[in-house]
């Protein structure tokens, strides 16, 4: 879809607002399913944060289940969806009591654990009369070199090898109120790091080399860990990967399902991958409110900055009109953002500037609704989590 069509479709809307291009969303979903090679994709809700679009993805071939990010969110989603895994450990005792008190919720929601202390907290909070709680083990997918002195990847689970995985599985099975049903491991250093980023060729080569080494090492270790856990209890699922690693993770026999969500929106983060290139599907528009001087136009708001290590690559990207850029001194501001570049000459007060967010679902933390655009019209307006009154994290 071109920006001329977006402008026509949203001419009646007051900026700031956010849109999702339904054709691009569907194309991205189909391409992700193709890359998954027949294994189902569990939708990562943190990257969508809109129940209507989560359902839209799950209604498509190749998608099954949700990977939530907090237990309260999972309990809320479980009123509509019957398979929700919480991707991160929880210490929310109120939510755990609610989970254990409901047979329906206990059957639909799976919690994450990587430490016996978490298991104790779960059982204590749920209470002795709780319905059995489903547990998934989080296996560390990071690459450790030089005896662990070099750590490459997200700092998630302390459970790195098969021996540690076996011990944690035994700890789950030793608690009558818990059921071991799955294993998850997320290779952030592959799925979340582009291998074709602009800059020095040496850096790109280093990223590709590390990712290649990590893929081989993780495949061996994940297979061994699943084998020893499987000797203790049958597993319903083994989840792995992310948007950036679907084609490499799916070839592992030990993995039964994949996880992804960001690729549905196609944020700027994924512009730097060689294996795939999603279509940008999510945008936000900000109005020009002042022209403070020659070569500068200022828009309302704009500080919709992505999480992660602070740097220019976390900032939103102005994409239309073409030829605009953020200033190095102010970047994207809380209440205003100055823009420079050749396209400033054509801007007037009241015009719109279109942006892309660096990541995916975090965009939804800034708007109550998403306008779903098809062709040159808004087909539907749907609520984000924020629009439904929820700020889970």
RATA-V497326 format. One record per pair of residues at least 12 apart in sequence whose ideal C-beta (glycine too) atoms are under 8 Angstrom apart, sorted by the first residue. I is the first residue (numbers start at 1). J is the second residue. If there is no record, write none. Layout:
# RATA-V497326
i={I & I}
j={J & J}
This chain:
# RATA-V497326
i={1 & 1 & 1 & 1 & 1 & 3 & 3 & 3 & 5 & 5 & 5 & 6 & 6 & 6 & 6 & 6 & 7 & 8 & 8 & 9 & 9 & 9 & 9 & 9 & 9 & 10 & 10 & 10 & 10 & 13 & 13 & 13 & 14 & 15 & 15 & 15 & 15 & 15 & 16 & 16 & 16 & 16 & 16 & 16 & 16 & 16 & 17 & 17 & 17 & 17 & 17 & 18 & 18 & 18 & 18 & 18 & 18 & 18 & 18 & 18 & 18 & 18 & 19 & 19 & 19 & 19 & 19 & 19 & 19 & 19 & 19 & 20 & 20 & 20 & 20 & 20 & 20 & 20 & 20 & 21 & 21 & 21 & 21 & 21 & 21 & 21 & 22 & 22 & 22 & 22 & 23 & 23 & 24 & 24 & 24 & 24 & 24 & 25 & 25 & 25 & 25 & 25 & 26 & 27 & 28 & 28 & 28 & 28 & 28 & 28 & 28 & 29 & 29 & 29 & 29 & 29 & 30 & 31 & 31 & 31 & 32 & 32 & 32 & 32 & 32 & 32 & 32 & 33 & 33 & 33 & 33 & 35 & 35 & 35 & 35 & 35 & 36 & 36 & 36 & 36 & 36 & 36 & 37 & 37 & 37 & 37 & 38 & 38 & 39 & 39 & 39 & 39 & 39 & 40 & 40 & 40 & 40 & 40 & 40 & 41 & 41 & 41 & 41 & 41 & 41 & 41 & 41 & 42 & 42 & 42 & 42 & 42 & 42 & 42 & 42 & 42 & 42 & 42 & 43 & 43 & 43 & 43 & 43 & 43 & 43 & 43 & 43 & 43 & 44 & 44 & 44 & 44 & 44 & 44 & 44 & 44 & 45 & 45 & 45 & 45 & 45 & 45 & 45 & 45 & 46 & 46 & 46 & 46 & 46 & 46 & 47 & 47 & 47 & 47 & 47 & 47 & 47 & 47 & 47 & 48 & 48 & 48 & 48 & 48 & 48 & 49 & 49 & 49 & 49 & 49 & 49 & 49 & 50 & 50 & 50 & 50 & 50 & 50 & 51 & 51 & 51 & 51 & 51 & 51 & 52 & 52 & 52 & 53 & 53 & 53 & 54 & 54 & 54 & 55 & 55 & 57 & 58 & 64 & 64 & 65 & 65 & 65 & 65 & 65 & 66 & 66 & 66 & 66 & 67 & 67 & 67 & 67 & 67 & 68 & 68 & 68 & 68 & 69 & 69 & 69 & 69 & 69 & 70 & 70 & 70 & 70 & 70 & 70 & 71 & 71 & 71 & 71 & 71 & 71 & 71 & 71 & 72 & 72 & 72 & 73 & 73 & 73 & 73 & 73 & 74 & 74 & 75 & 75 & 75 & 75 & 75 & 76 & 78 & 78 & 78 & 78 & 81 & 82 & 82 & 83 & 84 & 84 & 84 & 85 & 85 & 85 & 85 & 85 & 85 & 85 & 86 & 86 & 86 & 86 & 87 & 87 & 87 & 87 & 88 & 89 & 89 & 89 & 89 & 89 & 89 & 89 & 90 & 90 & 90 & 91 & 91 & 93 & 93 & 93 & 96 & 96 & 96 & 96 & 96 & 96 & 97 & 97 & 97 & 97 & 99 & 99 & 99 & 99 & 100 & 100 & 100 & 100 & 100 & 100 & 100 & 101 & 101 & 101 & 102 & 103 & 106 & 106 & 106 & 106 & 106 & 107 & 107 & 109 & 110 & 110 & 110 & 110 & 110 & 111 & 111 & 111 & 111 & 112 & 112 & 112 & 112 & 112 & 113 & 113 & 113 & 113 & 113 & 113 & 114 & 114 & 114 & 114 & 114 & 114 & 114 & 114 & 115 & 115 & 116 & 116 & 119 & 119 & 119 & 119 & 119 & 122 & 122 & 123 & 123 & 123 & 126 & 128 & 130 & 132 & 132 & 132 & 133 & 133 & 133 & 134 & 134 & 134 & 135 & 135 & 135 & 135 & 135 & 136 & 136 & 136 & 136 & 136 & 136 & 137 & 137 & 137 & 137 & 137 & 137 & 137 & 137 & 137 & 137 & 138 & 138 & 138 & 138 & 138 & 138 & 139 & 139 & 139 & 139 & 139 & 139 & 139 & 139 & 139 & 140 & 140 & 140 & 140 & 140 & 140 & 140 & 141 & 141 & 141 & 141 & 141 & 141 & 141 & 141 & 141 & 141 & 141 & 142 & 142 & 142 & 142 & 142 & 142 & 142 & 143 & 143 & 143 & 143 & 143 & 143 & 144 & 152 & 152 & 152 & 153 & 153 & 153 & 153 & 154 & 154 & 154 & 154 & 156 & 156 & 157 & 160 & 161 & 161 & 161 & 162 & 162 & 162 & 162 & 162 & 163 & 165 & 165 & 165 & 165 & 166 & 166 & 166 & 169 & 169 & 169 & 169 & 170 & 173 & 173 & 180 & 180 & 180 & 180 & 181 & 181 & 181 & 182 & 182 & 182 & 182 & 182 & 183 & 183 & 183 & 183 & 183 & 183 & 183 & 184 & 184 & 184 & 184 & 185 & 185 & 185 & 185 & 186 & 186 & 186 & 186 & 187 & 187 & 187 & 187 & 187 & 187 & 187 & 187 & 188 & 189 & 189 & 189 & 190 & 190 & 190 & 190 & 190 & 190 & 190 & 191 & 191 & 191 & 191 & 191 & 191 & 192 & 192 & 192 & 193 & 193 & 193 & 194 & 194 & 194 & 194 & 194 & 194 & 194 & 195 & 195 & 195 & 195 & 195 & 195 & 195 & 196 & 196 & 196 & 197 & 198 & 215 & 219 & 219 & 222 & 222 & 222 & 222 & 222 & 223 & 223 & 223 & 226 & 226 & 227 & 237 & 237 & 238 & 238 & 238 & 238 & 239 & 239 & 239 & 239 & 239 & 240 & 240 & 240 & 240 & 240 & 241 & 241 & 241 & 241 & 242 & 242 & 242 & 242 & 243 & 243 & 243 & 243 & 243 & 243 & 244 & 244 & 246 & 246 & 247 & 247 & 261 & 261 & 262 & 262 & 262 & 263 & 263 & 264 & 264 & 264 & 265 & 265 & 265 & 265 & 265 & 265 & 266 & 266 & 266 & 266 & 266 & 267 & 267 & 267 & 267 & 267 & 267 & 267 & 267 & 267 & 268 & 268 & 268 & 268 & 268 & 268 & 269 & 269 & 269 & 269 & 280 & 280 & 282 & 282 & 282 & 282 & 282 & 283 & 283 & 283 & 283 & 284 & 284 & 284 & 284 & 284 & 284 & 284 & 284 & 285 & 285 & 285 & 285 & 286 & 286 & 286 & 286 & 286 & 286 & 286 & 286 & 287 & 287 & 287 & 287 & 287 & 287 & 288 & 288 & 288 & 288 & 288 & 288 & 288 & 289 & 289 & 290 & 290 & 291 & 291 & 291 & 292 & 295 & 295 & 295 & 296 & 296 & 296 & 296 & 296 & 297 & 297 & 297 & 297 & 297 & 297 & 298 & 298 & 298 & 298 & 299 & 299 & 299 & 299 & 300 & 300 & 301 & 301 & 301 & 301 & 301 & 301 & 302 & 302 & 302 & 302 & 302 & 302 & 303 & 303 & 303 & 303 & 303 & 303 & 304 & 304 & 304 & 304 & 304 & 304 & 304 & 305 & 305 & 306 & 306 & 306 & 306 & 307 & 307 & 308 & 312 & 313 & 314 & 315 & 315 & 315 & 316 & 316 & 316 & 316 & 316 & 317 & 317 & 317 & 318 & 318 & 318 & 318 & 319 & 319 & 319 & 320 & 320 & 321 & 321 & 321 & 321 & 322 & 323 & 323 & 323 & 324 & 324 & 324 & 324 & 324 & 324 & 325 & 325 & 325 & 326 & 326 & 327 & 327 & 339 & 364 & 364 & 364 & 365 & 365 & 365 & 365 & 366 & 367 & 367 & 367 & 368 & 368 & 368 & 368 & 369 & 369 & 369 & 369 & 369 & 370 & 370}
j={21 & 23 & 24 & 373 & 375 & 319 & 320 & 354 & 373 & 375 & 376 & 19 & 21 & 283 & 354 & 373 & 352 & 376 & 377 & 371 & 373 & 375 & 376 & 377 & 378 & 285 & 371 & 373 & 378 & 285 & 371 & 378 & 287 & 285 & 286 & 287 & 300 & 352 & 284 & 285 & 286 & 287 & 300 & 301 & 366 & 367 & 284 & 285 & 367 & 369 & 371 & 282 & 283 & 284 & 285 & 363 & 364 & 366 & 367 & 369 & 370 & 371 & 282 & 283 & 284 & 285 & 370 & 371 & 372 & 373 & 378 & 53 & 265 & 281 & 282 & 370 & 371 & 372 & 373 & 279 & 280 & 281 & 282 & 283 & 373 & 374 & 372 & 373 & 374 & 379 & 374 & 375 & 266 & 278 & 279 & 280 & 281 & 53 & 56 & 264 & 265 & 281 & 60 & 279 & 263 & 264 & 265 & 266 & 278 & 279 & 281 & 57 & 60 & 62 & 63 & 264 & 60 & 263 & 276 & 278 & 62 & 243 & 246 & 260 & 263 & 264 & 278 & 60 & 61 & 62 & 63 & 246 & 247 & 250 & 275 & 276 & 62 & 246 & 247 & 250 & 258 & 260 & 246 & 247 & 250 & 251 & 62 & 250 & 250 & 255 & 256 & 257 & 258 & 62 & 63 & 64 & 65 & 257 & 258 & 62 & 63 & 64 & 246 & 257 & 258 & 259 & 260 & 63 & 64 & 65 & 66 & 67 & 85 & 239 & 257 & 258 & 259 & 260 & 57 & 58 & 63 & 65 & 66 & 67 & 259 & 260 & 261 & 264 & 67 & 69 & 87 & 242 & 259 & 260 & 261 & 262 & 66 & 67 & 68 & 69 & 73 & 77 & 261 & 361 & 68 & 69 & 87 & 261 & 361 & 393 & 243 & 260 & 261 & 262 & 264 & 265 & 359 & 360 & 361 & 261 & 264 & 265 & 360 & 361 & 364 & 361 & 362 & 364 & 365 & 384 & 385 & 386 & 364 & 370 & 382 & 383 & 384 & 385 & 77 & 80 & 382 & 383 & 385 & 388 & 380 & 382 & 383 & 264 & 370 & 382 & 66 & 77 & 81 & 80 & 81 & 264 & 81 & 83 & 257 & 81 & 83 & 84 & 85 & 257 & 81 & 83 & 84 & 85 & 85 & 87 & 239 & 259 & 261 & 84 & 85 & 86 & 87 & 86 & 87 & 88 & 392 & 393 & 86 & 88 & 90 & 92 & 392 & 393 & 86 & 90 & 92 & 95 & 96 & 99 & 109 & 111 & 92 & 95 & 392 & 86 & 385 & 390 & 392 & 393 & 86 & 109 & 95 & 98 & 99 & 105 & 109 & 390 & 104 & 105 & 108 & 109 & 108 & 107 & 108 & 108 & 108 & 109 & 110 & 109 & 110 & 112 & 136 & 182 & 184 & 239 & 109 & 110 & 111 & 112 & 112 & 184 & 186 & 259 & 112 & 111 & 112 & 113 & 114 & 115 & 118 & 138 & 111 & 112 & 122 & 118 & 121 & 121 & 124 & 125 & 111 & 121 & 122 & 125 & 126 & 133 & 125 & 126 & 127 & 130 & 111 & 126 & 130 & 133 & 125 & 126 & 127 & 130 & 131 & 133 & 177 & 126 & 130 & 131 & 131 & 131 & 130 & 131 & 132 & 133 & 134 & 131 & 134 & 134 & 134 & 135 & 136 & 181 & 182 & 133 & 134 & 135 & 136 & 135 & 136 & 137 & 138 & 184 & 135 & 136 & 137 & 138 & 168 & 172 & 137 & 138 & 140 & 156 & 157 & 158 & 159 & 168 & 158 & 168 & 168 & 171 & 135 & 171 & 172 & 175 & 178 & 135 & 178 & 175 & 177 & 178 & 177 & 177 & 177 & 177 & 178 & 179 & 177 & 178 & 179 & 179 & 181 & 182 & 172 & 178 & 179 & 180 & 181 & 181 & 182 & 183 & 184 & 237 & 239 & 159 & 165 & 168 & 169 & 172 & 180 & 182 & 183 & 184 & 229 & 156 & 157 & 159 & 183 & 184 & 185 & 157 & 159 & 160 & 165 & 183 & 184 & 185 & 222 & 225 & 153 & 156 & 157 & 158 & 159 & 160 & 185 & 153 & 154 & 156 & 185 & 186 & 187 & 188 & 189 & 218 & 222 & 240 & 154 & 155 & 156 & 160 & 187 & 188 & 189 & 189 & 210 & 213 & 214 & 217 & 218 & 160 & 189 & 210 & 214 & 187 & 188 & 189 & 214 & 186 & 188 & 189 & 192 & 186 & 188 & 185 & 221 & 221 & 224 & 225 & 221 & 224 & 225 & 227 & 228 & 228 & 183 & 225 & 228 & 229 & 228 & 229 & 232 & 228 & 229 & 232 & 233 & 232 & 232 & 233 & 229 & 232 & 233 & 235 & 235 & 236 & 237 & 235 & 236 & 237 & 238 & 239 & 225 & 226 & 229 & 235 & 237 & 238 & 239 & 238 & 239 & 240 & 259 & 218 & 222 & 239 & 240 & 240 & 241 & 242 & 259 & 214 & 215 & 218 & 240 & 241 & 242 & 245 & 249 & 242 & 210 & 211 & 214 & 211 & 214 & 215 & 242 & 244 & 245 & 248 & 241 & 242 & 243 & 244 & 245 & 249 & 242 & 244 & 269 & 207 & 211 & 244 & 207 & 244 & 269 & 270 & 271 & 272 & 273 & 207 & 208 & 211 & 272 & 273 & 274 & 275 & 272 & 273 & 274 & 272 & 272 & 248 & 252 & 254 & 238 & 240 & 252 & 254 & 255 & 252 & 253 & 254 & 238 & 254 & 254 & 256 & 257 & 254 & 255 & 256 & 257 & 255 & 256 & 257 & 258 & 259 & 252 & 255 & 257 & 258 & 259 & 255 & 258 & 259 & 260 & 258 & 259 & 260 & 262 & 260 & 261 & 262 & 263 & 270 & 278 & 270 & 273 & 258 & 260 & 275 & 276 & 360 & 361 & 359 & 360 & 361 & 276 & 278 & 278 & 281 & 360 & 278 & 281 & 282 & 360 & 361 & 363 & 278 & 279 & 280 & 281 & 282 & 280 & 282 & 306 & 356 & 357 & 358 & 359 & 360 & 363 & 280 & 316 & 317 & 356 & 357 & 358 & 306 & 358 & 359 & 360 & 319 & 356 & 356 & 357 & 360 & 363 & 370 & 319 & 354 & 355 & 356 & 304 & 316 & 354 & 355 & 357 & 363 & 366 & 367 & 352 & 353 & 354 & 355 & 299 & 300 & 301 & 302 & 337 & 352 & 353 & 355 & 299 & 300 & 350 & 351 & 352 & 353 & 347 & 348 & 349 & 350 & 351 & 352 & 353 & 336 & 349 & 336 & 349 & 347 & 348 & 349 & 338 & 340 & 344 & 345 & 327 & 338 & 339 & 340 & 344 & 324 & 338 & 339 & 344 & 347 & 353 & 336 & 337 & 338 & 339 & 336 & 337 & 339 & 353 & 335 & 336 & 333 & 334 & 335 & 336 & 337 & 366 & 316 & 332 & 333 & 336 & 337 & 355 & 331 & 332 & 333 & 334 & 335 & 337 & 316 & 332 & 355 & 357 & 362 & 363 & 366 & 332 & 358 & 357 & 358 & 359 & 362 & 359 & 362 & 359 & 331 & 358 & 358 & 331 & 332 & 358 & 332 & 355 & 356 & 357 & 358 & 355 & 356 & 358 & 339 & 353 & 354 & 355 & 354 & 355 & 356 & 353 & 354 & 343 & 346 & 347 & 353 & 343 & 341 & 342 & 343 & 339 & 340 & 341 & 343 & 344 & 353 & 339 & 340 & 341 & 338 & 339 & 339 & 340 & 353 & 384 & 385 & 386 & 384 & 385 & 386 & 391 & 386 & 384 & 386 & 387 & 383 & 384 & 386 & 387 & 381 & 382 & 383 & 384 & 387 & 382 & 384}
